[in-house]
Amino acid sequence: MVRFAEVGLRYGESAPEVLRDLSFVLEPGSFHWLLGASGAGKTSLLRLMHLAARATRGEVEVLGVALSRTRRAALPALRRRVGVVYQDFRLLPHLPVFDNVALPLRVAGRAPHQIRADVTEILRWVGLAPKADAMPAALSGGEQQRVAIARAVVMRPALLVADEPTGNLDIPQARRVLSLLREMHRLGTTVVVATHAETLVAEYPAASLRLDAGRLVSHG
Amino acid sequence: MTLRRARGRDPLGLRRVLSDRLLPALVGAMGLLAALTLAGARGAADLASRWEGGAATALTVQLAPGAATDRALAVLEAMPEIAEARLADPARLAALLRPWLGDAIAIPLPKVIELRLARLPADPAALAGRIAALVPGAQVEAHGVWVARLLALARSLQAVAVAALVLVAGIATAVIAVAVRAGIAARRDAIAVLHALGATDADIAGRFAGRVAWLVGLGAFGGTVVAAPILAGFADMAAPLSGGRVAEGLLDLPWQRLPWAELALLPPAAALIGWVTAQVTLRLWLRRLP
């Protein structure tokens, strides 16, 4: 479950608030679109959800953990339960596909045989098993985003957030990426996808959070 | 698969950004300096301990035959420059003279008073003159004053060597910190990704620190290995001063006189400095992440 209560966020003490008075609850296993124009605060909201930023006021609760009362040292364990997909993929360019996907498992200290089995399975799921030894630069944008999704879900996260995951992709690639995210939702993961691609939203109707100038203007 | 495993163990790509050339070479040069300084400190300490016995008795006064020993001792002890005056043990004098005079010394030995000074005099000759005036017929030997001065010099050299060692360690720490900061700048995105995936500060800092400790230890080992024959050469040049002979070949050098224990400690000490520096630098930088 994700719960926001009167949440505000500003970057710097004298900077204006980029998020204001956000209050909502995302039930476990739900799928939400996060909508709004560029600069509305979608990325900032997702940063709060995947613990890349901490609210300057209010309370954020992620997977049952109230972050205002959580020590910094306890956050890494919570981050391992949240998968993140970025618009610019953020794959490590010096690692082949296999090792990029294996990163979360290695960070969590999993055994090598388990890493091999899990990564092979997840690469097969995203349709990239034959590219396990390829370097990211040798892949198309769609393939790189599927690698990023594989990395985000290989730990079977309870919450998956995606920030404009189709922003750099053409329509067929975008549909394939979205189908993977929907598949994760069907498997029980809470999924939040930020986008301003209204055509994709129309193709996959689901609940949505709509932001405007840092405020939540609709939820449902 | 081997390549994959190697890369998997190095997700931050530290083998590339903290290469096995520049940092070990810099630390190697400092390891060489440290080894030379260490040996200098050890040499100064050896000289100091050798001269300490000679400096304990700064002056000796040989009394004229038939002179009143008690009166001479009283006069000398009354002088403010003298901390202690005592009659040299005749048995020890006899032992000192035995190589020249044999076991049965037939001639009477002179009476010698050993003086320990309260502080080293600026002009030993003037002090000797005053003593001779107060104790008629006495012969004053002041070589101990010069030995004490050499001892003070040796101790100063020892202190300077220790200071130089601290300075080298400080410069090494600064060089390592700069290298680590360059590594952080080059791998900022990778660190951010690992952090976002749930890596702890200890995990990220540990990966850097492990790599840095290995490279720094390697460099210091190289520097120490290069320093060893140089130090052996110095020891060989000094050998005739202590009754030894000059070596005829590399294997003949006085290797056993090198401070091996201290030299062996250099690479692990350098590795420890590297590990701590990397840990501190990384952890301070990581504090800016949420």
HADDOCK unambig.tbl for C-alpha pairs under 7 A between the chains (distance, minus, plus):
assign (segid A and resid 52 and name CA) (segid B and resid 290 and name CA) 6.09 0.50 0.50
assign (segid A and resid 53 and name CA) (segid B and resid 290 and name CA) 5.95 0.50 0.50
assign (segid A and resid 54 and name CA) (segid B and resid 290 and name CA) 6.93 0.50 0.50
assign (segid A and resid 76 and name CA) (segid B and resid 198 and name CA) 4.10 0.50 0.50
assign (segid A and resid 76 and name CA) (segid B and resid 199 and name CA) 5.97 0.50 0.50
assign (segid A and resid 76 and name CA) (segid B and resid 200 and name CA) 5.82 0.50 0.50
assign (segid A and resid 77 and name CA) (segid B and resid 198 and name CA) 6.07 0.50 0.50
assign (segid A and resid 79 and name CA) (segid B and resid 196 and name CA) 6.63 0.50 0.50
assign (segid A and resid 79 and name CA) (segid B and resid 197 and name CA) 6.16 0.50 0.50
assign (segid A and resid 79 and name CA) (segid B and resid 198 and name CA) 4.86 0.50 0.50
assign (segid A and resid 80 and name CA) (segid B and resid 197 and name CA) 5.86 0.50 0.50
assign (segid A and resid 80 and name CA) (segid B and resid 198 and name CA) 4.98 0.50 0.50
assign (segid A and resid 92 and name CA) (segid B and resid 190 and name CA) 6.24 0.50 0.50
assign (segid A and resid 94 and name CA) (segid B and resid 13 and name CA) 6.71 0.50 0.50
assign (segid A and resid 95 and name CA) (segid B and resid 7 and name CA) 6.66 0.50 0.50
assign (segid A and resid 99 and name CA) (segid B and resid 8 and name CA) 5.71 0.50 0.50
assign (segid A and resid 104 and name CA) (segid B and resid 197 and name CA) 5.71 0.50 0.50
assign (segid A and resid 107 and name CA) (segid B and resid 198 and name CA) 6.89 0.50 0.50
assign (segid A and resid 107 and name CA) (segid B and resid 199 and name CA) 5.58 0.50 0.50
